[in-house]
Amino acid sequence: MVLTQEQREWLSLTLVPGVGSAAFIRLLARFHTPGQVLQAPYEQLREMVGKELAQRIAQYTDVVDIEGQERAMARCGREAYHA
């Protein structure tokens, strides 16, 4: 399964440890899209969600394995069709 860039951004933001539904909604209300959240300046993120979570979001490529998620989704898709 190959995800679009927009899908990768949605998945990335949801996989950042500590980004729960409340933080997710606040971030989207402020920045409008997951891509804009992921590219937001650290200082703006920190004001909204605190230092630790802002740091994880700013460094999301270090904490989120999108390629691994895509592989897992592809495996699940194949298994679902062969079940």
PDB file of N, CA, C and O in Angstrom, chain B, residues numbered from 101:
ATOM      1  N   MET B 101       0.845  -1.185   0.000  1.00  0.00           N
ATOM      2  CA  MET B 101       0.000   0.000   0.000  1.00  0.00           C
ATOM      3  C   MET B 101       0.882   1.237   0.000  1.00  0.00           C
ATOM      4  O   MET B 101       1.770   1.383   0.841  1.00  0.00           O
ATOM      5  N   VAL B 102       0.632   2.108  -0.935  1.00  0.00           N
ATOM      6  CA  VAL B 102       1.380   3.359  -1.022  1.00  0.00           C
ATOM      7  C   VAL B 102       0.445   4.495  -0.622  1.00  0.00           C
ATOM      8  O   VAL B 102      -0.637   4.663  -1.186  1.00  0.00           O
ATOM      9  N   LEU B 103       0.883   5.256   0.348  1.00  0.00           N
ATOM     10  CA  LEU B 103       0.082   6.373   0.838  1.00  0.00           C
ATOM     11  C   LEU B 103       0.456   7.656   0.102  1.00  0.00           C
ATOM     12  O   LEU B 103       1.592   7.827  -0.342  1.00  0.00           O
ATOM     13  N   THR B 104      -0.512   8.547  -0.018  1.00  0.00           N
ATOM     14  CA  THR B 104      -0.224   9.873  -0.547  1.00  0.00           C
ATOM     15  C   THR B 104       0.523  10.659   0.524  1.00  0.00           C
ATOM     16  O   THR B 104       0.562  10.248   1.684  1.00  0.00           O
ATOM     17  N   GLN B 105       1.106  11.771   0.144  1.00  0.00           N
ATOM     18  CA  GLN B 105       1.808  12.611   1.111  1.00  0.00           C
ATOM     19  C   GLN B 105       0.847  13.093   2.202  1.00  0.00           C
ATOM     20  O   GLN B 105       1.208  13.129   3.378  1.00  0.00           O
ATOM     21  N   GLU B 106      -0.347  13.455   1.818  1.00  0.00           N
ATOM     22  CA  GLU B 106      -1.326  13.911   2.806  1.00  0.00           C
ATOM     23  C   GLU B 106      -1.680  12.792   3.787  1.00  0.00           C
ATOM     24  O   GLU B 106      -1.779  13.034   4.990  1.00  0.00           O
ATOM     25  N   GLN B 107      -1.869  11.585   3.289  1.00  0.00           N
ATOM     26  CA  GLN B 107      -2.154  10.450   4.168  1.00  0.00           C
ATOM     27  C   GLN B 107      -0.980  10.178   5.109  1.00  0.00           C
ATOM     28  O   GLN B 107      -1.178   9.871   6.285  1.00  0.00           O
ATOM     29  N   ARG B 108       0.236  10.290   4.588  1.00  0.00           N
ATOM     30  CA  ARG B 108       1.434  10.094   5.414  1.00  0.00           C
ATOM     31  C   ARG B 108       1.479  11.138   6.533  1.00  0.00           C
ATOM     32  O   ARG B 108       1.871  10.819   7.656  1.00  0.00           O
ATOM     33  N   GLU B 109       1.089  12.363   6.245  1.00  0.00           N
ATOM     34  CA  GLU B 109       1.089  13.422   7.258  1.00  0.00           C
ATOM     35  C   GLU B 109       0.049  13.150   8.336  1.00  0.00           C
ATOM     36  O   GLU B 109       0.338  13.307   9.523  1.00  0.00           O
ATOM     37  N   TRP B 110      -1.157  12.743   7.943  1.00  0.00           N
ATOM     38  CA  TRP B 110      -2.199  12.399   8.919  1.00  0.00           C
ATOM     39  C   TRP B 110      -1.714  11.258   9.809  1.00  0.00           C
ATOM     40  O   TRP B 110      -1.836  11.323  11.032  1.00  0.00           O
ATOM     41  N   LEU B 111      -1.169  10.220   9.196  1.00  0.00           N
ATOM     42  CA  LEU B 111      -0.688   9.071   9.952  1.00  0.00           C
ATOM     43  C   LEU B 111       0.469   9.463  10.855  1.00  0.00           C
ATOM     44  O   LEU B 111       0.514   9.042  12.011  1.00  0.00           O
ATOM     45  N   SER B 112       1.395  10.251  10.360  1.00  0.00           N
ATOM     46  CA  SER B 112       2.540  10.685  11.168  1.00  0.00           C
ATOM     47  C   SER B 112       2.093  11.406  12.422  1.00  0.00           C
ATOM     48  O   SER B 112       2.567  11.107  13.518  1.00  0.00           O
ATOM     49  N   LEU B 113       1.185  12.351  12.266  1.00  0.00           N
ATOM     50  CA  LEU B 113       0.744  13.118  13.434  1.00  0.00           C
ATOM     51  C   LEU B 113       0.031  12.231  14.441  1.00  0.00           C
ATOM     52  O   LEU B 113       0.219  12.394  15.646  1.00  0.00           O
ATOM     53  N   THR B 114      -0.778  11.301  13.973  1.00  0.00           N
ATOM     54  CA  THR B 114      -1.489  10.429  14.914  1.00  0.00           C
ATOM     55  C   THR B 114      -0.545   9.468  15.627  1.00  0.00           C
ATOM     56  O   THR B 114      -0.866   8.982  16.712  1.00  0.00           O
ATOM     57  N   LEU B 115       0.608   9.187  15.037  1.00  0.00           N
ATOM     58  CA  LEU B 115       1.553   8.236  15.634  1.00  0.00           C
ATOM     59  C   LEU B 115       2.580   8.889  16.552  1.00  0.00           C
ATOM     60  O   LEU B 115       3.354   8.182  17.198  1.00  0.00           O
ATOM     61  N   VAL B 116       2.609  10.211  16.626  1.00  0.00           N
ATOM     62  CA  VAL B 116       3.534  10.869  17.549  1.00  0.00           C
ATOM     63  C   VAL B 116       3.063  10.560  18.970  1.00  0.00           C
ATOM     64  O   VAL B 116       1.933  10.884  19.335  1.00  0.00           O
ATOM     65  N   PRO B 117       3.930   9.932  19.774  1.00  0.00           N
ATOM     66  CA  PRO B 117       3.535   9.614  21.156  1.00  0.00           C
ATOM     67  C   PRO B 117       3.091  10.859  21.915  1.00  0.00           C
ATOM     68  O   PRO B 117       3.788  11.873  21.935  1.00  0.00           O
ATOM     69  N   GLY B 118       1.931  10.766  22.533  1.00  0.00           N
ATOM     70  CA  GLY B 118       1.412  11.877  23.321  1.00  0.00           C
ATOM     71  C   GLY B 118       0.395  12.741  22.604  1.00  0.00           C
ATOM     72  O   GLY B 118      -0.269  13.566  23.233  1.00  0.00           O
ATOM     73  N   VAL B 119       0.262  12.566  21.294  1.00  0.00           N
ATOM     74  CA  VAL B 119      -0.747  13.336  20.559  1.00  0.00           C
ATOM     75  C   VAL B 119      -2.063  12.561  20.649  1.00  0.00           C
ATOM     76  O   VAL B 119      -2.352  11.688  19.830  1.00  0.00           O
ATOM     77  N   GLY B 120      -2.835  12.900  21.652  1.00  0.00           N
ATOM     78  CA  GLY B 120      -4.143  12.302  21.809  1.00  0.00           C
ATOM     79  C   GLY B 120      -5.185  13.094  21.037  1.00  0.00           C
ATOM     80  O   GLY B 120      -4.858  14.038  20.317  1.00  0.00           O
ATOM     81  N   SER B 121      -6.421  12.706  21.193  1.00  0.00           N
ATOM     82  CA  SER B 121      -7.480  13.346  20.414  1.00  0.00           C
ATOM     83  C   SER B 121      -7.630  14.832  20.743  1.00  0.00           C
ATOM     84  O   SER B 121      -7.862  15.636  19.840  1.00  0.00           O
ATOM     85  N   ALA B 122      -7.503  15.211  22.008  1.00  0.00           N
ATOM     86  CA  ALA B 122      -7.659  16.623  22.377  1.00  0.00           C
ATOM     87  C   ALA B 122      -6.535  17.473  21.771  1.00  0.00           C
ATOM     88  O   ALA B 122      -6.797  18.530  21.197  1.00  0.00           O
ATOM     89  N   ALA B 123      -5.299  17.016  21.896  1.00  0.00           N
ATOM     90  CA  ALA B 123      -4.174  17.755  21.319  1.00  0.00           C
ATOM     91  C   ALA B 123      -4.285  17.801  19.796  1.00  0.00           C
ATOM     92  O   ALA B 123      -4.000  18.827  19.177  1.00  0.00           O
ATOM     93  N   PHE B 124      -4.698  16.693  19.203  1.00  0.00           N
ATOM     94  CA  PHE B 124      -4.849  16.615  17.754  1.00  0.00           C
ATOM     95  C   PHE B 124      -5.841  17.669  17.269  1.00  0.00           C
ATOM     96  O   PHE B 124      -5.570  18.384  16.303  1.00  0.00           O
ATOM     97  N   ILE B 125      -6.972  17.764  17.930  1.00  0.00           N
ATOM     98  CA  ILE B 125      -8.010  18.723  17.546  1.00  0.00           C
ATOM     99  C   ILE B 125      -7.520  20.157  17.736  1.00  0.00           C
ATOM    100  O   ILE B 125      -7.741  21.002  16.869  1.00  0.00           O
ATOM    101  N   ARG B 126      -6.853  20.443  18.867  1.00  0.00           N
ATOM    102  CA  ARG B 126      -6.314  21.793  19.098  1.00  0.00           C
ATOM    103  C   ARG B 126      -5.294  22.168  18.030  1.00  0.00           C
ATOM    104  O   ARG B 126      -5.302  23.287  17.516  1.00  0.00           O
ATOM    105  N   LEU B 127      -4.423  21.233  17.703  1.00  0.00           N
ATOM    106  CA  LEU B 127      -3.391  21.501  16.696  1.00  0.00           C
ATOM    107  C   LEU B 127      -4.010  21.756  15.325  1.00  0.00           C
ATOM    108  O   LEU B 127      -3.596  22.672  14.615  1.00  0.00           O
ATOM    109  N   LEU B 128      -4.995  20.952  14.955  1.00  0.00           N
ATOM    110  CA  LEU B 128      -5.643  21.159  13.659  1.00  0.00           C
ATOM    111  C   LEU B 128      -6.431  22.465  13.634  1.00  0.00           C
ATOM    112  O   LEU B 128      -6.486  23.134  12.601  1.00  0.00           O
ATOM    113  N   ALA B 129      -7.037  22.831  14.750  1.00  0.00           N
ATOM    114  CA  ALA B 129      -7.774  24.098  14.808  1.00  0.00           C
ATOM    115  C   ALA B 129      -6.827  25.275  14.576  1.00  0.00           C
ATOM    116  O   ALA B 129      -7.213  26.272  13.965  1.00  0.00           O
ATOM    117  N   ARG B 130      -5.605  25.164  15.056  1.00  0.00           N
ATOM    118  CA  ARG B 130      -4.625  26.249  14.918  1.00  0.00           C
ATOM    119  C   ARG B 130      -3.903  26.230  13.568  1.00  0.00           C
ATOM    120  O   ARG B 130      -3.732  27.273  12.938  1.00  0.00           O
ATOM    121  N   PHE B 131      -3.477  25.035  13.126  1.00  0.00           N
ATOM    122  CA  PHE B 131      -2.623  24.943  11.947  1.00  0.00           C
ATOM    123  C   PHE B 131      -3.345  24.418  10.700  1.00  0.00           C
ATOM    124  O   PHE B 131      -2.795  24.483   9.600  1.00  0.00           O
ATOM    125  N   HIS B 132      -4.544  23.909  10.855  1.00  0.00           N
ATOM    126  CA  HIS B 132      -5.440  23.505   9.763  1.00  0.00           C
ATOM    127  C   HIS B 132      -5.173  22.147   9.130  1.00  0.00           C
ATOM    128  O   HIS B 132      -6.130  21.450   8.790  1.00  0.00           O
ATOM    129  N   THR B 133      -3.931  21.740   8.957  1.00  0.00           N
ATOM    130  CA  THR B 133      -3.648  20.430   8.373  1.00  0.00           C
ATOM    131  C   THR B 133      -2.514  19.765   9.156  1.00  0.00           C
ATOM    132  O   THR B 133      -1.696  20.453   9.766  1.00  0.00           O
ATOM    133  N   PRO B 134      -2.462  18.433   9.141  1.00  0.00           N
ATOM    134  CA  PRO B 134      -1.348  17.749   9.802  1.00  0.00           C
ATOM    135  C   PRO B 134       0.002  18.172   9.235  1.00  0.00           C
ATOM    136  O   PRO B 134       0.974  18.297   9.980  1.00  0.00           O
ATOM    137  N   GLY B 135       0.070  18.392   7.932  1.00  0.00           N
ATOM    138  CA  GLY B 135       1.329  18.820   7.334  1.00  0.00           C
ATOM    139  C   GLY B 135       1.810  20.133   7.905  1.00  0.00           C
ATOM    140  O   GLY B 135       3.003  20.305   8.155  1.00  0.00           O
ATOM    141  N   GLN B 136       0.890  21.067   8.116  1.00  0.00           N
ATOM    142  CA  GLN B 136       1.271  22.359   8.692  1.00  0.00           C
ATOM    143  C   GLN B 136       1.668  22.210  10.154  1.00  0.00           C
ATOM    144  O   GLN B 136       2.547  22.926  10.633  1.00  0.00           O
ATOM    145  N   VAL B 137       1.028  21.285  10.869  1.00  0.00           N
ATOM    146  CA  VAL B 137       1.433  21.018  12.255  1.00  0.00           C
ATOM    147  C   VAL B 137       2.868  20.501  12.268  1.00  0.00           C
ATOM    148  O   VAL B 137       3.699  20.974  13.044  1.00  0.00           O
ATOM    149  N   LEU B 138       3.152  19.532  11.409  1.00  0.00           N
ATOM    150  CA  LEU B 138       4.476  18.911  11.386  1.00  0.00           C
ATOM    151  C   LEU B 138       5.578  19.884  10.966  1.00  0.00           C
ATOM    152  O   LEU B 138       6.747  19.680  11.293  1.00  0.00           O
ATOM    153  N   GLN B 139       5.208  20.928  10.250  1.00  0.00           N
ATOM    154  CA  GLN B 139       6.183  21.926   9.802  1.00  0.00           C
ATOM    155  C   GLN B 139       6.172  23.191  10.661  1.00  0.00           C
ATOM    156  O   GLN B 139       6.935  24.123  10.406  1.00  0.00           O
ATOM    157  N   ALA B 140       5.320  23.223  11.664  1.00  0.00           N
ATOM    158  CA  ALA B 140       5.185  24.423  12.500  1.00  0.00           C
ATOM    159  C   ALA B 140       6.459  24.689  13.299  1.00  0.00           C
ATOM    160  O   ALA B 140       7.171  23.755  13.669  1.00  0.00           O
ATOM    161  N   PRO B 141       6.740  25.947  13.560  1.00  0.00           N
ATOM    162  CA  PRO B 141       7.895  26.289  14.400  1.00  0.00           C
ATOM    163  C   PRO B 141       7.729  25.719  15.813  1.00  0.00           C
ATOM    164  O   PRO B 141       6.634  25.719  16.376  1.00  0.00           O
ATOM    165  N   TYR B 142       8.823  25.244  16.359  1.00  0.00           N
ATOM    166  CA  TYR B 142       8.823  24.650  17.697  1.00  0.00           C
ATOM    167  C   TYR B 142       8.173  25.567  18.732  1.00  0.00           C
ATOM    168  O   TYR B 142       7.383  25.107  19.557  1.00  0.00           O
ATOM    169  N   GLU B 143       8.497  26.847  18.695  1.00  0.00           N
ATOM    170  CA  GLU B 143       7.963  27.781  19.689  1.00  0.00           C
ATOM    171  C   GLU B 143       6.438  27.833  19.664  1.00  0.00           C
ATOM    172  O   GLU B 143       5.802  27.890  20.717  1.00  0.00           O
ATOM    173  N   GLN B 144       5.853  27.813  18.477  1.00  0.00           N
ATOM    174  CA  GLN B 144       4.391  27.831  18.379  1.00  0.00           C
ATOM    175  C   GLN B 144       3.801  26.532  18.913  1.00  0.00           C
ATOM    176  O   GLN B 144       2.776  26.544  19.594  1.00  0.00           O
ATOM    177  N   LEU B 145       4.447  25.419  18.606  1.00  0.00           N
ATOM    178  CA  LEU B 145       3.977  24.132  19.124  1.00  0.00           C
ATOM    179  C   LEU B 145       4.079  24.103  20.651  1.00  0.00           C
ATOM    180  O   LEU B 145       3.159  23.649  21.331  1.00  0.00           O
ATOM    181  N   ARG B 146       5.194  24.587  21.180  1.00  0.00           N
ATOM    182  CA  ARG B 146       5.416  24.575  22.624  1.00  0.00           C
ATOM    183  C   ARG B 146       4.349  25.373  23.364  1.00  0.00           C
ATOM    184  O   ARG B 146       3.884  24.964  24.428  1.00  0.00           O
ATOM    185  N   GLU B 147       3.967  26.506  22.801  1.00  0.00           N
ATOM    186  CA  GLU B 147       2.925  27.328  23.421  1.00  0.00           C
ATOM    187  C   GLU B 147       1.605  26.569  23.509  1.00  0.00           C
ATOM    188  O   GLU B 147       0.824  26.779  24.438  1.00  0.00           O
ATOM    189  N   MET B 148       1.359  25.691  22.547  1.00  0.00           N
ATOM    190  CA  MET B 148       0.078  24.979  22.500  1.00  0.00           C
ATOM    191  C   MET B 148       0.062  23.688  23.307  1.00  0.00           C
ATOM    192  O   MET B 148      -0.916  23.389  23.993  1.00  0.00           O
ATOM    193  N   VAL B 149       1.159  22.919  23.221  1.00  0.00           N
ATOM    194  CA  VAL B 149       1.115  21.571  23.785  1.00  0.00           C
ATOM    195  C   VAL B 149       2.224  21.282  24.790  1.00  0.00           C
ATOM    196  O   VAL B 149       2.329  20.155  25.276  1.00  0.00           O
ATOM    197  N   GLY B 150       3.040  22.254  25.107  1.00  0.00           N
ATOM    198  CA  GLY B 150       4.116  22.055  26.066  1.00  0.00           C
ATOM    199  C   GLY B 150       5.410  21.606  25.404  1.00  0.00           C
ATOM    200  O   GLY B 150       5.438  21.213  24.238  1.00  0.00           O
ATOM    201  N   LYS B 151       6.469  21.678  26.183  1.00  0.00           N
ATOM    202  CA  LYS B 151       7.822  21.442  25.680  1.00  0.00           C
ATOM    203  C   LYS B 151       8.036  20.025  25.147  1.00  0.00           C
ATOM    204  O   LYS B 151       8.529  19.851  24.032  1.00  0.00           O
ATOM    205  N   GLU B 152       7.668  19.015  25.936  1.00  0.00           N
ATOM    206  CA  GLU B 152       7.959  17.634  25.551  1.00  0.00           C
ATOM    207  C   GLU B 152       7.219  17.214  24.285  1.00  0.00           C
ATOM    208  O   GLU B 152       7.818  16.655  23.367  1.00  0.00           O
ATOM    209  N   LEU B 153       5.930  17.483  24.241  1.00  0.00           N
ATOM    210  CA  LEU B 153       5.163  17.087  23.068  1.00  0.00           C
ATOM    211  C   LEU B 153       5.571  17.909  21.849  1.00  0.00           C
ATOM    212  O   LEU B 153       5.628  17.381  20.738  1.00  0.00           O
ATOM    213  N   ALA B 154       5.852  19.178  22.042  1.00  0.00           N
ATOM    214  CA  ALA B 154       6.315  20.018  20.928  1.00  0.00           C
ATOM    215  C   ALA B 154       7.606  19.451  20.349  1.00  0.00           C
ATOM    216  O   ALA B 154       7.792  19.431  19.132  1.00  0.00           O
ATOM    217  N   GLN B 155       8.486  18.996  21.215  1.00  0.00           N
ATOM    218  CA  GLN B 155       9.749  18.425  20.757  1.00  0.00           C
ATOM    219  C   GLN B 155       9.511  17.133  19.963  1.00  0.00           C
ATOM    220  O   GLN B 155      10.139  16.916  18.927  1.00  0.00           O
ATOM    221  N   ARG B 156       8.613  16.285  20.445  1.00  0.00           N
ATOM    222  CA  ARG B 156       8.303  15.045  19.706  1.00  0.00           C
ATOM    223  C   ARG B 156       7.688  15.350  18.350  1.00  0.00           C
ATOM    224  O   ARG B 156       8.015  14.697  17.360  1.00  0.00           O
ATOM    225  N   ILE B 157       6.797  16.340  18.295  1.00  0.00           N
ATOM    226  CA  ILE B 157       6.187  16.710  17.013  1.00  0.00           C
ATOM    227  C   ILE B 157       7.255  17.275  16.081  1.00  0.00           C
ATOM    228  O   ILE B 157       7.312  16.907  14.907  1.00  0.00           O
ATOM    229  N   ALA B 158       8.092  18.158  16.593  1.00  0.00           N
ATOM    230  CA  ALA B 158       9.128  18.776  15.772  1.00  0.00           C
ATOM    231  C   ALA B 158      10.119  17.743  15.251  1.00  0.00           C
ATOM    232  O   ALA B 158      10.708  17.928  14.186  1.00  0.00           O
ATOM    233  N   GLN B 159      10.306  16.660  15.994  1.00  0.00           N
ATOM    234  CA  GLN B 159      11.243  15.614  15.595  1.00  0.00           C
ATOM    235  C   GLN B 159      10.499  14.338  15.199  1.00  0.00           C
ATOM    236  O   GLN B 159      10.998  13.233  15.412  1.00  0.00           O
ATOM    237  N   TYR B 160       9.309  14.494  14.623  1.00  0.00           N
ATOM    238  CA  TYR B 160       8.458  13.339  14.344  1.00  0.00           C
ATOM    239  C   TYR B 160       9.138  12.285  13.489  1.00  0.00           C
ATOM    240  O   TYR B 160       8.836  11.100  13.633  1.00  0.00           O
ATOM    241  N   THR B 161      10.045  12.676  12.606  1.00  0.00           N
ATOM    242  CA  THR B 161      10.708  11.668  11.772  1.00  0.00           C
ATOM    243  C   THR B 161      11.594  10.752  12.607  1.00  0.00           C
ATOM    244  O   THR B 161      11.929   9.650  12.175  1.00  0.00           O
ATOM    245  N   ASP B 162      11.979  11.204  13.810  1.00  0.00           N
ATOM    246  CA  ASP B 162      12.775  10.364  14.703  1.00  0.00           C
ATOM    247  C   ASP B 162      11.916   9.409  15.527  1.00  0.00           C
ATOM    248  O   ASP B 162      12.430   8.409  16.028  1.00  0.00           O
ATOM    249  N   VAL B 163      10.622   9.691  15.681  1.00  0.00           N
ATOM    250  CA  VAL B 163       9.773   8.873  16.543  1.00  0.00           C
ATOM    251  C   VAL B 163       8.681   8.116  15.789  1.00  0.00           C
ATOM    252  O   VAL B 163       8.002   7.272  16.375  1.00  0.00           O
ATOM    253  N   VAL B 164       8.505   8.402  14.514  1.00  0.00           N
ATOM    254  CA  VAL B 164       7.448   7.767  13.727  1.00  0.00           C
ATOM    255  C   VAL B 164       8.075   7.015  12.555  1.00  0.00           C
ATOM    256  O   VAL B 164       8.863   7.579  11.795  1.00  0.00           O
ATOM    257  N   ASP B 165       7.718   5.737  12.417  1.00  0.00           N
ATOM    258  CA  ASP B 165       8.225   4.903  11.323  1.00  0.00           C
ATOM    259  C   ASP B 165       7.118   4.726  10.286  1.00  0.00           C
ATOM    260  O   ASP B 165       6.403   3.723  10.293  1.00  0.00           O
ATOM    261  N   ILE B 166       6.984   5.707   9.397  1.00  0.00           N
ATOM    262  CA  ILE B 166       5.925   5.668   8.386  1.00  0.00           C
ATOM    263  C   ILE B 166       6.113   4.498   7.439  1.00  0.00           C
ATOM    264  O   ILE B 166       5.150   3.808   7.105  1.00  0.00           O
ATOM    265  N   GLU B 167       7.340   4.267   7.003  1.00  0.00           N
ATOM    266  CA  GLU B 167       7.579   3.161   6.074  1.00  0.00           C
ATOM    267  C   GLU B 167       7.191   1.830   6.702  1.00  0.00           C
ATOM    268  O   GLU B 167       6.605   0.973   6.040  1.00  0.00           O
ATOM    269  N   GLY B 168       7.516   1.661   7.971  1.00  0.00           N
ATOM    270  CA  GLY B 168       7.122   0.446   8.683  1.00  0.00           C
ATOM    271  C   GLY B 168       5.609   0.312   8.768  1.00  0.00           C
ATOM    272  O   GLY B 168       5.068  -0.786   8.635  1.00  0.00           O
ATOM    273  N   GLN B 169       4.935   1.421   8.989  1.00  0.00           N
ATOM    274  CA  GLN B 169       3.471   1.401   9.043  1.00  0.00           C
ATOM    275  C   GLN B 169       2.888   1.043   7.682  1.00  0.00           C
ATOM    276  O   GLN B 169       1.927   0.279   7.595  1.00  0.00           O
ATOM    277  N   GLU B 170       3.469   1.595   6.621  1.00  0.00           N
ATOM    278  CA  GLU B 170       2.988   1.266   5.277  1.00  0.00           C
ATOM    279  C   GLU B 170       3.173  -0.221   4.981  1.00  0.00           C
ATOM    280  O   GLU B 170       2.291  -0.857   4.404  1.00  0.00           O
ATOM    281  N   ARG B 171       4.323  -0.774   5.377  1.00  0.00           N
ATOM    282  CA  ARG B 171       4.551  -2.213   5.171  1.00  0.00           C
ATOM    283  C   ARG B 171       3.532  -3.041   5.952  1.00  0.00           C
ATOM    284  O   ARG B 171       2.991  -4.015   5.429  1.00  0.00           O
ATOM    285  N   ALA B 172       3.274  -2.658   7.190  1.00  0.00           N
ATOM    286  CA  ALA B 172       2.304  -3.386   8.014  1.00  0.00           C
ATOM    287  C   ALA B 172       0.907  -3.305   7.409  1.00  0.00           C
ATOM    288  O   ALA B 172       0.173  -4.293   7.400  1.00  0.00           O
ATOM    289  N   MET B 173       0.542  -2.131   6.905  1.00  0.00           N
ATOM    290  CA  MET B 173      -0.771  -1.968   6.284  1.00  0.00           C
ATOM    291  C   MET B 173      -0.869  -2.816   5.020  1.00  0.00           C
ATOM    292  O   MET B 173      -1.918  -3.397   4.742  1.00  0.00           O
ATOM    293  N   ALA B 174       0.205  -2.887   4.264  1.00  0.00           N
ATOM    294  CA  ALA B 174       0.210  -3.705   3.052  1.00  0.00           C
ATOM    295  C   ALA B 174       0.060  -5.175   3.408  1.00  0.00           C
ATOM    296  O   ALA B 174      -0.679  -5.907   2.750  1.00  0.00           O
ATOM    297  N   ARG B 175       0.766  -5.608   4.458  1.00  0.00           N
ATOM    298  CA  ARG B 175       0.640  -7.012   4.899  1.00  0.00           C
ATOM    299  C   ARG B 175      -0.788  -7.309   5.338  1.00  0.00           C
ATOM    300  O   ARG B 175      -1.348  -8.349   4.992  1.00  0.00           O
ATOM    301  N   CYS B 176      -1.368  -6.401   6.091  1.00  0.00           N
ATOM    302  CA  CYS B 176      -2.751  -6.599   6.552  1.00  0.00           C
ATOM    303  C   CYS B 176      -3.708  -6.648   5.366  1.00  0.00           C
ATOM    304  O   CYS B 176      -4.642  -7.450   5.351  1.00  0.00           O
ATOM    305  N   GLY B 177      -3.481  -5.807   4.394  1.00  0.00           N
ATOM    306  CA  GLY B 177      -4.327  -5.794   3.201  1.00  0.00           C
ATOM    307  C   GLY B 177      -4.233  -7.089   2.437  1.00  0.00           C
ATOM    308  O   GLY B 177      -5.250  -7.614   1.985  1.00  0.00           O
ATOM    309  N   ARG B 178      -3.031  -7.619   2.280  1.00  0.00           N
ATOM    310  CA  ARG B 178      -2.852  -8.894   1.576  1.00  0.00           C
ATOM    311  C   ARG B 178      -3.500 -10.023   2.345  1.00  0.00           C
ATOM    312  O   ARG B 178      -4.157 -10.887   1.764  1.00  0.00           O
ATOM    313  N   GLU B 179      -3.313 -10.015   3.669  1.00  0.00           N
ATOM    314  CA  GLU B 179      -3.875 -11.073   4.496  1.00  0.00           C
ATOM    315  C   GLU B 179      -5.396 -11.026   4.482  1.00  0.00           C
ATOM    316  O   GLU B 179      -6.049 -12.070   4.479  1.00  0.00           O
ATOM    317  N   ALA B 180      -5.960  -9.833   4.473  1.00  0.00           N
ATOM    318  CA  ALA B 180      -7.415  -9.701   4.454  1.00  0.00           C
ATOM    319  C   ALA B 180      -8.003 -10.267   3.157  1.00  0.00           C
ATOM    320  O   ALA B 180      -9.071 -10.879   3.164  1.00  0.00           O
ATOM    321  N   TYR B 181      -7.292 -10.054   2.046  1.00  0.00           N
ATOM    322  CA  TYR B 181      -7.804 -10.538   0.770  1.00  0.00           C
ATOM    323  C   TYR B 181      -7.612 -12.037   0.615  1.00  0.00           C
ATOM    324  O   TYR B 181      -8.333 -12.672  -0.155  1.00  0.00           O
ATOM    325  N   HIS B 182      -6.661 -12.613   1.326  1.00  0.00           N
ATOM    326  CA  HIS B 182      -6.389 -14.048   1.205  1.00  0.00           C
ATOM    327  C   HIS B 182      -7.048 -14.860   2.294  1.00  0.00           C
ATOM    328  O   HIS B 182      -6.906 -16.082   2.315  1.00  0.00           O
ATOM    329  N   ALA B 183      -7.753 -14.228   3.186  1.00  0.00           N
ATOM    330  CA  ALA B 183      -8.377 -14.942   4.299  1.00  0.00           C
ATOM    331  C   ALA B 183      -9.605 -15.708   3.850  1.00  0.00           C
ATOM    332  O   ALA B 183     -10.253 -16.367   4.664  1.00  0.00           O
TER     333      ALA B 183
END
